[in-house]
Amino acid sequence: MDLQFFDQERIVAASSTGCVTVFLHHQNNQTLSVSQQWTAAHYHTGPGSPSCSSAPCTGVVCSSPEIVTVGEDGRINLFRVDHKEAVRTIDNADSSTLHAVTFLRTPEILTVNSIGQLKIWDFRQQGNEPSQILSLTGDRMPLHCVDRHPNQQHVVATGGQDGMLSIWDVRQGTMPVSLLKAHEAEMWEVHFHASNPDHLFTCSEDGSLWHWDASTDVPEKSLLFHQGGRNSTFLSHSISNQANVHQSLISSWLSTDPAKDRIEITSLLPSRTLSVNSLDVLGPCLVCGTDAEAIYVTRQLFS
């Protein structure tokens, strides 16, 4: 269900069986061995479920030496790679499915769930309550993915069942700063570029893979969409007023004057394919995987 490097040699995998495994990669013969495993990290309990039936582990995030996992059971686990048991478990963290997790800062994590909520959890606090809850108003649309801006930890992007891209400022308000009309079906993954965070990448069930460019040094181009040379107008609306924040501190993603919203969107796949389920980006390269069992690699994102 999810996969992340822990360090140069270890990979953490989240399984639909509720199991979380740390694999050791042996470079000399290109094999994997299990170095640590928590077999029942996520499980259902209570009426209607057999005693401890496994629940899928839907997301994992690593910040050495810690690993945080979330699952369909609404449980949050904090593991340390050298400990056999969980260091901390928040059992009823959510009554709905937790779909994804990311670190906000070292002791704080951020989760998204199936009723459109974004919750911040502080492991320094003893209780089982989130320190903050943000949510999409209205339809309680499930959120499937989340990523934090690499330099500005208060800026967060999420995507969900309606394909919309939501940008949040967790320092203020409980609603997204802006909602950008994006894909025509579920958004499965969203990623800021680690070293060039004015660039963001999303992929969807509708078979599309998009590169969003919000860099302010581009000429005036208010929301253009490029696909095979055609430009089409693009919908954006901001739902809060940031005028009180000093302009120089605002990330390009938090600019909320539609006249200044210069976001260029480029489709990275030549034609519609089956669902694009996952993507990753490093330097000028992007890789994604689809339901067609195809892997696509883009090697010159910024050319």
C-alpha positions in Angstrom: 0.0 0.0 0.0 3.0 2.3 0.6 6.7 2.2 0.3 9.5 4.5 1.5 13.2 4.5 1.9 14.3 4.6 5.6 18.0 5.2 4.8 20.4 4.2 2.1 20.0 0.5 2.8 16.6 0.0 4.2 13.1 0.3 2.8 9.8 0.3 4.8 6.7 -1.3 3.2 3.1 -1.1 4.3 0.9 -4.0 3.4 -2.8 -4.6 3.0 -2.4 -7.4 5.6 -1.8 -4.8 8.3 1.9 -5.8 8.4 4.8 -3.2 8.3 8.1 -4.6 7.1 11.6 -3.1 7.0 13.6 -4.6 4.2 17.4 -4.5 3.9 18.7 -4.1 0.4 21.9 -6.0 -0.3 23.6 -4.1 -3.1 26.2 -6.8 -3.8 23.6 -9.3 -5.1 20.6 -7.1 -5.5 18.4 -9.0 -3.0 16.1 -8.0 -0.1 16.0 -9.5 3.3 13.6 -8.7 6.2 15.4 -6.8 9.0 12.4 -5.9 11.1 8.6 -6.7 10.9 5.5 -5.7 12.9 3.0 -8.3 11.7 -0.2 -6.9 13.3 0.4 -3.2 13.2 -3.1 -2.6 12.0 -6.2 -4.6 12.8 -10.0 -4.3 13.3 -11.6 -5.0 16.7 -15.1 -4.9 18.1 -18.5 -6.1 17.0 -18.8 -7.5 13.5 -15.1 -8.2 13.1 -13.5 -11.5 14.1 -11.0 -11.1 17.0 -8.2 -9.0 15.6 -8.9 -9.3 11.8 -6.1 -7.5 9.9 -6.7 -4.0 8.5 -4.7 -2.6 5.6 -1.8 -0.3 6.5 -2.5 2.5 4.1 0.5 4.9 4.7 4.0 5.1 6.1 6.4 7.9 6.7 10.0 7.7 8.0 12.3 10.1 9.8 15.2 8.1 11.2 15.0 6.4 13.7 11.2 6.7 13.6 8.5 5.2 11.4 4.9 6.3 11.6 2.1 4.2 10.1 -1.7 4.7 9.6 -4.4 2.4 8.5 -8.0 1.6 7.7 -8.5 0.8 11.4 -8.0 4.6 12.2 -4.9 3.7 14.2 -1.6 5.6 14.3 1.6 3.7 15.3 5.0 5.2 16.1 7.7 2.6 15.7 11.5 2.9 16.2 13.5 0.8 13.8 15.4 -0.9 16.6 12.3 -1.6 18.8 10.2 -4.8 18.7 7.1 -3.1 19.9 5.4 0.2 19.0 6.8 3.2 20.9 3.4 4.8 20.9 0.0 3.8 19.5 -3.1 6.1 19.2 -5.8 3.4 19.0 -8.9 5.4 18.1 -7.1 8.3 16.3 -9.9 8.3 13.7 -13.3 6.8 13.3 -12.8 6.7 9.6 -10.0 5.4 7.4 -6.7 7.2 7.5 -5.4 7.3 4.0 -2.0 9.1 4.2 0.5 10.5 6.7 3.5 12.9 6.6 5.8 14.6 9.1 5.1 18.3 9.7 8.0 18.7 12.0 9.9 16.0 13.9 7.4 15.4 16.8 4.3 16.4 14.7 2.6 14.4 12.0 -0.3 15.2 9.7 -2.9 12.7 8.6 -5.8 12.8 6.0 -8.9 10.7 6.2 -11.9 9.5 4.3 -14.2 12.3 5.5 -12.1 15.2 4.2 -10.3 16.0 7.4 -6.7 16.9 7.8 -5.4 16.4 11.4 -2.2 17.4 13.2 -0.9 15.1 15.9 1.9 16.1 18.4 3.6 13.1 19.9 4.8 15.2 22.8 1.2 15.4 24.0 0.0 12.4 26.0 -3.7 12.3 24.9 -5.3 10.6 22.0 -6.7 13.9 20.5 -5.3 15.8 17.5 -3.8 19.2 18.3 -5.6 20.7 15.2 -8.3 19.6 12.8 -8.7 21.2 9.4 -11.4 20.2 6.9 -13.0 20.7 3.5 -16.4 22.2 4.1 -19.5 20.6 2.5 -19.3 17.2 1.1 -16.8 15.5 3.4 -14.9 14.3 0.3 -12.3 11.7 1.1 -8.7 12.9 1.0 -6.3 10.3 -0.4 -2.9 12.0 -0.4 -0.9 14.7 1.3 2.6 16.3 1.0 4.3 19.1 3.0 6.2 21.9 1.3 9.9 21.0 1.9 11.0 24.5 3.1 7.8 26.0 4.5 6.4 23.4 6.8 3.1 25.2 7.3 2.2 24.8 3.6 0.5 21.5 2.8 -1.0 20.1 -0.4 -3.8 17.5 -0.5 -5.8 15.6 -3.1 -8.8 13.4 -2.9 -11.8 11.7 -4.5 -13.0 14.7 -6.4 -9.6 15.3 -8.1 -9.2 18.8 -6.6 -5.9 20.1 -5.5 -6.1 21.8 -2.1 -3.4 24.1 -0.6 -3.5 24.6 3.1 -1.7 27.0 5.5 -1.9 25.1 8.8 -0.9 28.2 10.8 -4.3 29.8 10.2 -7.9 28.9 9.6 -9.4 25.5 9.3 -10.1 25.5 5.6 -7.8 25.3 2.6 -6.2 28.6 1.3 -7.1 27.6 -2.2 -8.9 24.9 -4.1 -7.7 24.2 -7.7 -9.9 22.3 -10.1 -7.7 19.5 -11.3 -8.3 15.9 -12.3 -11.6 14.3 -13.4 -11.3 11.4 -10.9 -9.5 10.5 -7.7 -6.1 12.1 -7.1 -3.8 9.3 -5.9 -0.6 11.2 -5.2 0.7 14.7 -4.7 4.4 15.7 -4.5 6.3 18.9 -4.1 9.6 18.9 -5.8 12.1 18.6 -2.9 14.7 21.1 -4.2 12.4 23.2 -6.4 9.1 23.4 -4.4 7.4 25.9 -6.7 6.9 22.8 -8.8 4.3 20.2 -7.8 3.2 16.9 -9.3 -0.1 15.1 -9.2 -1.5 11.8 -10.7 -5.0 10.5 -11.0 -7.4 7.6 -11.6 -8.4 9.4 -14.8 -5.0 8.5 -16.3 -3.4 11.9 -16.1 -0.1 13.1 -14.7 0.3 16.8 -14.2 3.2 19.2 -13.5 2.1 22.4 -11.7 4.5 25.3 -12.0 3.8 28.2 -9.6 7.2 29.8 -9.8 6.8 33.6 -9.8 9.6 34.3 -12.3 7.5 33.1 -15.2 5.9 35.7 -17.3 2.2 36.6 -16.8 0.3 33.4 -17.7 -2.6 33.1 -15.3 -3.4 29.4 -15.1 -2.6 27.9 -18.5 -2.9 24.2 -19.3 -0.6 22.7 -21.9 -1.4 19.5 -23.6 -0.2 18.9 -27.2 0.1 22.6 -27.8 -3.4 23.5 -26.8 -4.1 25.9 -24.0 -7.4 25.9 -22.1 -8.5 28.2 -19.3 -8.2 26.9 -15.8 -10.4 27.3 -12.8 -9.1 28.5 -9.5 -10.7 30.1 -6.5 -9.3 31.3 -3.2 -11.3 30.9 -0.1 -9.5 33.0 2.4 -7.8 36.4 2.6 -4.1 36.4 3.3 -3.6 40.2 3.0 -2.5 40.4 6.7 0.6 38.2 6.0 3.7 40.0 4.9 4.0 39.3 1.1 7.6 38.3 1.2 6.8 35.4 3.6 4.1 34.0 1.4 4.9 30.9 -0.6 3.9 31.1 -4.2 1.3 28.5 -3.4 -0.4 30.8 -0.9 -0.8 33.8 -3.2 -4.5 34.3 -3.3 -5.0 37.1 -5.7 -6.5 35.4 -8.7 -4.9 38.1 -10.9 -1.5 37.0 -9.6 -2.2 33.3 -9.7 0.4 32.3 -12.2 0.2 28.5 -12.3 1.1 26.7 -15.4 0.0 23.1 -15.7 1.7 20.6 -18.1 0.4 17.1 -18.9 3.4 14.8 -18.7 1.8 11.8 -20.4 1.2 11.9 -24.1 -2.3 10.5 -24.0 -4.7 9.2 -21.5 -3.7 5.9 -20.0 -5.3 3.8 -17.2 -5.1 5.0 -13.7 -1.7 6.6 -12.7 -1.4 5.2 -9.2 1.9 6.5 -7.9 4.7 8.9 -8.7 8.1 10.0 -7.4 10.4 12.9 -8.4 14.1 13.6 -7.9 16.1 16.3 -9.6 15.0 16.5 -13.3 13.5 13.0 -13.3 10.0 11.8 -12.6 8.8 8.2 -12.5 5.2 6.9 -12.3 3.3 3.6 -12.4 0.0 2.9 -14.0 -2.8 0.2 -14.0 -1.5 -0.8 -17.4 1.5 -2.2 -15.6 3.6 0.4 -17.4 6.3 2.6 -15.8 6.9 6.0 -17.4 10.0 8.0 -16.8 10.4 11.7 -17.6 14.0 12.7 -17.6 13.9 16.5 -18.4 11.2 18.0 -16.2 12.5 21.6 -16.5 13.8 21.7 -20.1 
